[in-house]
Amino acid sequence: MTNKIPTTIITGFLGAGKTTLIQHVLANAQGKRIALIINEFGDVGVDREVLAGCGDENCTEEDMIELANGCICCTVADEFIPTMQTLLARENPPEHIIIETSGLALPQPLVRAFNWPQIKAQITIDGIVTVADAAALSEGRFAANEAALDVMRKSDEMLDHDTPLGELFEDQLICADIIVLNKTDLVSVPHLQKVQDELARHVRPGTTIVKTQNGILDIAALLGMGLASETDIDNRLSHHEKDHDGVPHEHDDFDSFSFTMHGSGSREQLVEAIQKAIVAHDVLRLKGFGAIEGSAARLAVQAVGPRVNTWFDRPWKPDEVRQTSLVVIGQSPLDASAIKSTLRTGEAS
């Protein structure tokens, strides 16, 4: 085990703060060579761009690999295994690997891949971290759905599954070694306790729940766990494995599309357009970059539910096309035409 390269899998629902957590880890790596595998759902490499701006010597271009061809759990053989083999074949391989999964990823198939003969002798899962959004959970966006559907199941024998979102969230929780409960500063103490109590119902006994704000915590709690989690996969079965005899999961319940426009008016106009689109069309997640009229800097956009966060992350490069590029994720079917029309209300005139 000591000769294997440790790998940390960071999963969690959409917008929980996985990228922010990784940025914190990189900023406190203390010289450790870390390779990142970033799994995007959509074809705009938003998370990779954010990480590329971390400014740390251990966060180099060659150490960041983006898998943008769909959920990593569905492309294990085609993309993940070859990617790991490439990393392992380097003359100076990484000392630690971090995998940021898509918010829609089912972690169990990825964990099983660490037992594949092609990589088993050289890497191991140091630990699995699931990031949860305390503010979203306290608002009942997911917990309320779970409770309502639980009542429906009990009253109707034909209903034996949770919503796709609730089921996926539970699968991520049951697979975790540590739950990072993020954004706790946005929740009152009584509501936070309720969120913790609800999470505790869905995790394996002994799973640690760590409260944090902005993904800031001692990285010693994340790296160096040495758990070899891939050897314990039978205790982390997903709903699909338990209820469907191992039938691979599908993403037909989710939809995503990328959208670009020449540029946006003011920052306020873009944010207002995004908020309208989210409310009107039940968008789960929206992220990307905006080109604001009159600004020499690129505007990063991260939206989850009704909350829209924006900040100018860096100046536009001379050879870059200044345009607003967004990825929209929601439950299928998304009315892409209507959503694009709403977003265009924030376009520069």
C-alpha positions as CSV (number, residue, x, y, z in Angstrom):
1,M,0.0,0.0,0.0
2,T,2.9,2.4,0.8
3,N,4.1,2.2,-2.8
4,K,0.7,3.1,-4.3
5,I,-0.2,6.6,-5.3
6,P,-3.0,7.8,-3.0
7,T,-6.1,9.3,-4.7
8,T,-8.8,11.4,-3.2
9,I,-12.2,11.4,-4.8
10,I,-14.2,14.6,-4.2
11,T,-17.9,14.2,-5.0
12,G,-21.0,16.1,-4.1
13,F,-24.2,17.6,-5.5
14,L,-24.3,20.5,-7.9
15,G,-22.7,23.7,-6.6
16,A,-21.9,22.3,-3.1
17,G,-18.4,23.8,-3.3
18,K,-16.1,21.0,-4.6
19,T,-13.9,23.3,-6.7
20,T,-13.6,25.8,-3.8
21,L,-12.4,23.0,-1.6
22,I,-9.8,21.8,-4.1
23,Q,-8.5,25.4,-4.5
24,H,-8.0,25.4,-0.7
25,V,-6.1,22.1,-0.9
26,L,-3.9,23.3,-3.7
27,A,-3.1,26.5,-1.9
28,N,-1.9,24.5,1.2
29,A,-0.2,21.6,-0.6
30,Q,3.2,22.5,0.9
31,G,5.2,21.3,-2.1
32,K,3.3,18.0,-2.7
33,R,3.0,17.2,-6.4
34,I,-0.8,16.9,-7.0
35,A,-2.5,15.9,-10.2
36,L,-6.1,16.8,-10.8
37,I,-8.7,15.0,-12.9
38,I,-11.7,17.2,-13.5
39,N,-15.0,15.7,-14.7
40,E,-17.3,18.3,-16.4
41,F,-20.9,17.8,-17.3
42,G,-21.1,20.0,-20.3
43,D,-18.5,21.2,-22.8
44,V,-17.4,24.4,-21.2
45,G,-14.4,23.7,-18.9
46,V,-15.5,26.1,-16.2
47,D,-14.0,24.2,-13.2
48,R,-10.7,23.6,-14.9
49,E,-10.5,27.4,-15.7
50,V,-11.1,28.2,-12.0
51,L,-8.4,25.8,-10.9
52,A,-6.0,27.1,-13.5
53,G,-6.1,30.4,-11.8
54,C,-5.0,29.2,-8.4
55,G,-1.5,30.5,-9.0
56,D,0.2,27.6,-7.2
57,E,3.3,25.9,-8.5
58,N,1.7,22.5,-7.8
59,C,-1.3,23.4,-10.0
60,T,0.4,23.3,-13.4
61,E,-1.2,22.9,-16.8
62,E,0.1,19.4,-17.3
63,D,-1.2,18.3,-13.9
64,M,-4.8,19.1,-14.8
65,I,-6.7,16.7,-16.9
66,E,-10.3,17.4,-17.9
67,L,-12.8,14.6,-18.8
68,A,-15.5,16.5,-20.6
69,N,-17.3,13.6,-22.4
70,G,-20.0,13.0,-19.9
71,C,-20.1,11.6,-16.3
72,I,-16.9,9.9,-15.3
73,C,-18.8,6.9,-13.9
74,C,-20.1,6.2,-17.4
75,T,-16.7,6.5,-19.2
76,V,-14.5,4.5,-16.9
77,A,-13.1,2.2,-19.6
78,D,-12.9,4.7,-22.4
79,E,-11.5,7.7,-20.5
80,F,-10.7,7.2,-16.9
81,I,-8.4,4.1,-17.1
82,P,-6.3,5.5,-20.0
83,T,-6.0,8.8,-18.1
84,M,-4.7,7.1,-15.0
85,Q,-2.3,5.0,-17.0
86,T,-0.9,8.1,-18.6
87,L,-0.3,9.7,-15.2
88,L,1.3,6.6,-13.8
89,A,3.6,6.3,-16.9
90,R,5.1,9.8,-16.3
91,E,8.8,10.0,-15.5
92,N,7.9,12.1,-12.5
93,P,4.5,10.8,-11.5
94,P,2.3,12.8,-9.0
95,E,2.5,12.2,-5.3
96,H,-1.2,12.5,-4.9
97,I,-4.2,12.5,-7.3
98,I,-7.4,14.4,-6.7
99,I,-10.5,13.5,-8.8
100,E,-13.3,16.1,-8.8
101,T,-16.4,14.3,-10.1
102,S,-19.3,15.9,-11.9
103,G,-22.1,16.9,-9.6
104,L,-24.2,14.3,-11.4
105,A,-21.7,11.4,-11.0
106,L,-22.6,8.2,-9.3
107,P,-19.4,7.4,-7.3
108,Q,-19.6,3.6,-7.0
109,P,-18.6,2.7,-10.6
110,L,-15.5,5.0,-10.3
111,V,-14.5,3.4,-6.9
112,R,-14.8,-0.1,-8.5
113,A,-12.5,1.0,-11.3
114,F,-9.6,1.2,-8.8
115,N,-9.8,-2.6,-8.6
116,W,-9.2,-2.9,-12.4
117,P,-5.9,-4.9,-13.0
118,Q,-4.5,-2.1,-15.2
119,I,-4.1,0.3,-12.3
120,K,-4.8,-1.7,-9.0
121,A,-1.1,-2.3,-8.3
122,Q,-0.1,1.3,-8.5
123,I,-2.9,3.5,-7.1
124,T,-5.4,3.4,-4.2
125,I,-8.2,5.5,-2.9
126,D,-6.9,7.5,0.0
127,G,-10.5,8.6,0.9
128,I,-13.8,9.7,-0.6
129,V,-15.1,13.1,0.3
130,T,-18.6,14.2,-0.4
131,V,-19.3,18.0,-0.2
132,A,-22.8,19.0,0.8
133,D,-24.4,22.4,0.6
134,A,-25.8,23.2,4.1
135,A,-27.7,26.3,2.8
136,A,-29.5,24.4,0.1
137,L,-30.3,21.5,2.4
138,S,-31.7,23.8,5.0
139,E,-34.0,25.4,2.4
140,G,-35.5,21.9,1.8
141,R,-34.7,21.7,-1.9
142,F,-33.6,18.1,-1.5
143,A,-34.6,17.0,2.0
144,A,-38.2,18.1,1.5
145,N,-38.4,16.1,-1.7
146,E,-37.1,13.1,0.1
147,A,-39.7,13.3,2.8
148,A,-42.6,13.9,0.4
149,L,-41.6,11.0,-1.8
150,D,-41.1,8.8,1.2
151,V,-44.8,9.5,2.2
152,M,-45.8,8.8,-1.4
153,R,-44.0,5.4,-1.4
154,K,-45.7,4.3,1.8
155,S,-49.1,5.2,0.3
156,D,-48.6,3.8,-3.1
157,E,-47.0,0.3,-3.6
158,M,-46.2,1.2,-7.2
159,L,-43.7,3.8,-6.1
160,D,-40.5,2.2,-4.8
161,H,-37.8,4.8,-5.7
162,D,-36.9,8.3,-4.6
163,T,-36.6,11.1,-7.1
164,P,-33.4,10.8,-9.3
165,L,-31.9,13.7,-7.5
166,G,-32.6,12.4,-4.0
167,E,-31.4,9.0,-4.9
168,L,-28.2,10.3,-6.4
169,F,-27.5,12.4,-3.3
170,E,-28.0,9.4,-1.1
171,D,-25.6,7.3,-3.2
172,Q,-22.9,10.0,-2.9
173,L,-23.5,10.2,0.9
174,I,-23.3,6.4,1.4
175,C,-20.1,6.2,-0.5
176,A,-18.3,8.9,1.5
177,D,-15.6,8.5,4.1
178,I,-16.0,12.1,5.1
179,I,-18.9,14.5,4.6
180,V,-17.8,18.2,4.2
181,L,-20.9,20.2,5.2
182,N,-20.1,23.5,3.4
183,K,-21.6,27.0,3.6
184,T,-22.6,26.6,7.2
185,D,-22.2,30.4,7.7
186,L,-25.4,30.8,5.7
187,V,-27.5,28.7,8.1
188,S,-28.8,29.3,11.6
189,V,-27.6,27.0,14.4
190,P,-31.0,25.3,14.8
191,H,-31.4,24.7,11.0
192,L,-27.8,23.5,10.8
193,Q,-28.4,20.9,13.5
194,K,-31.5,19.7,11.5
195,V,-29.4,19.3,8.4
196,Q,-26.7,17.3,10.3
197,D,-29.3,15.0,11.8
198,E,-30.8,14.4,8.3
199,L,-27.4,13.7,6.8
200,A,-26.6,11.3,9.6
201,R,-29.6,9.2,8.6
202,H,-28.1,8.5,5.1
203,V,-24.4,7.8,5.9
204,R,-22.6,4.7,6.9
205,P,-22.0,4.3,10.7
206,G,-18.8,6.1,11.7
207,T,-18.7,8.5,8.7
208,T,-17.4,11.9,9.8
209,I,-19.4,15.1,9.1
210,V,-17.1,18.2,9.1
211,K,-18.6,21.7,9.1
212,T,-16.9,24.3,7.0
213,Q,-17.3,27.7,5.3
214,N,-15.9,28.4,1.9
215,G,-14.3,25.0,1.8
216,I,-11.7,26.0,4.3
217,L,-10.5,23.2,6.6
218,D,-7.2,21.5,7.6
219,I,-6.1,19.5,4.6
220,A,-4.7,16.9,7.0
221,A,-8.3,15.9,7.4
222,L,-8.6,15.2,3.7
223,L,-5.2,13.9,2.5
224,G,-3.4,11.0,4.0
225,M,-6.4,9.0,5.3
226,G,-5.0,5.7,3.8
227,L,-8.4,4.0,3.8
228,A,-8.1,2.0,0.5
229,S,-11.8,2.6,0.0
230,E,-11.9,0.5,-3.1
231,T,-11.5,-2.6,-0.9
232,D,-14.7,-1.7,0.9
233,I,-17.0,-1.1,-2.1
234,D,-19.5,-3.8,-1.1
235,N,-20.4,-1.7,1.9
236,R,-21.2,1.3,-0.2
237,L,-23.7,0.0,-2.7
238,S,-25.8,2.5,-4.6
239,H,-29.6,2.4,-5.0
240,H,-29.1,1.0,-8.5
241,E,-26.9,-1.8,-7.3
242,K,-29.2,-2.7,-4.5
243,D,-32.5,-2.4,-6.3
244,H,-31.7,-3.0,-10.0
245,D,-29.2,-6.0,-9.9
246,G,-26.3,-3.8,-10.9
247,V,-27.8,-2.2,-14.0
248,P,-25.7,0.8,-14.9
249,H,-27.3,4.1,-14.2
250,E,-28.3,6.6,-16.8
251,H,-28.5,10.3,-17.0
252,D,-31.8,10.5,-18.9
253,D,-33.3,12.3,-15.9
254,F,-30.8,15.2,-16.3
255,D,-30.2,17.5,-19.2
256,S,-27.5,20.1,-19.9
257,F,-26.6,22.5,-22.7
258,S,-24.0,25.2,-23.3
259,F,-24.9,28.7,-24.4
260,T,-22.9,31.6,-25.7
261,M,-23.7,35.1,-26.6
262,H,-21.6,38.0,-27.7
263,G,-21.5,39.7,-24.4
264,S,-23.5,41.0,-21.5
265,G,-24.6,44.5,-20.5
266,S,-23.8,45.2,-16.9
267,R,-23.0,42.7,-14.2
268,E,-26.4,43.4,-12.7
269,Q,-28.2,42.7,-16.0
270,L,-26.6,39.4,-16.4
271,V,-27.3,38.3,-12.8
272,E,-30.9,39.4,-13.2
273,A,-31.3,37.4,-16.4
274,I,-29.8,34.3,-14.8
275,Q,-32.0,34.6,-11.7
276,K,-35.1,34.9,-14.0
277,A,-34.0,31.8,-16.0
278,I,-33.4,29.7,-12.8
279,V,-36.8,30.6,-11.3
280,A,-38.9,30.3,-14.5
281,H,-37.4,27.0,-15.7
282,D,-36.3,25.2,-12.5
283,V,-32.6,25.3,-13.5
284,L,-30.6,23.3,-10.9
285,R,-27.1,24.7,-11.7
286,L,-25.7,27.3,-14.0
287,K,-22.0,28.2,-14.3
288,G,-19.7,29.9,-16.8
289,F,-18.0,33.2,-17.6
290,G,-19.4,36.5,-18.7
291,A,-18.1,39.2,-20.9
292,I,-19.3,42.4,-19.3
293,E,-19.5,45.5,-21.5
294,G,-16.7,47.9,-20.8
295,S,-14.8,45.5,-18.5
296,A,-11.3,44.2,-19.3
297,A,-11.8,41.3,-16.8
298,R,-13.7,38.1,-17.2
299,L,-16.7,37.6,-14.9
300,A,-16.9,34.1,-13.3
301,V,-20.5,32.9,-12.7
302,Q,-21.6,30.2,-10.3
303,A,-25.3,29.7,-9.6
304,V,-27.2,27.1,-7.5
305,G,-30.9,27.4,-7.0
306,P,-31.7,31.1,-6.4
307,R,-28.2,32.1,-5.4
308,V,-26.0,33.6,-8.0
309,N,-22.3,34.3,-7.2
310,T,-20.1,36.4,-9.5
311,W,-16.6,37.7,-9.4
312,F,-14.0,39.0,-11.8
313,D,-11.4,36.2,-11.9
314,R,-8.8,37.5,-14.3
315,P,-8.2,39.9,-17.2
316,W,-9.2,38.7,-20.7
317,K,-6.3,37.3,-22.7
318,P,-5.4,39.1,-25.9
319,D,-6.2,36.1,-28.1
320,E,-9.5,35.2,-26.3
321,V,-12.9,35.7,-27.8
322,R,-14.8,37.9,-25.4
323,Q,-18.2,36.3,-25.1
324,T,-20.5,35.1,-22.4
325,S,-20.3,31.2,-22.1
326,L,-22.6,29.4,-19.8
327,V,-23.5,25.7,-18.9
328,V,-27.0,25.1,-17.8
329,I,-27.9,21.9,-15.9
330,G,-31.4,20.7,-14.9
331,Q,-33.8,17.9,-14.8
332,S,-34.9,16.6,-18.2
333,P,-36.4,17.9,-20.3
334,L,-34.9,21.4,-20.2
335,D,-36.6,24.0,-22.4
336,A,-33.3,25.2,-23.9
337,S,-35.0,27.6,-26.3
338,A,-36.9,29.4,-23.5
339,I,-34.0,29.5,-21.2
340,K,-31.7,31.0,-23.8
341,S,-34.3,33.6,-24.6
342,T,-34.4,34.6,-20.9
343,L,-30.6,34.7,-20.6
344,R,-30.4,36.9,-23.7
345,T,-32.3,39.6,-21.7
346,G,-28.9,40.2,-20.1
347,E,-27.1,40.6,-23.4
348,A,-25.4,43.8,-24.4
349,S,-27.5,45.9,-26.7
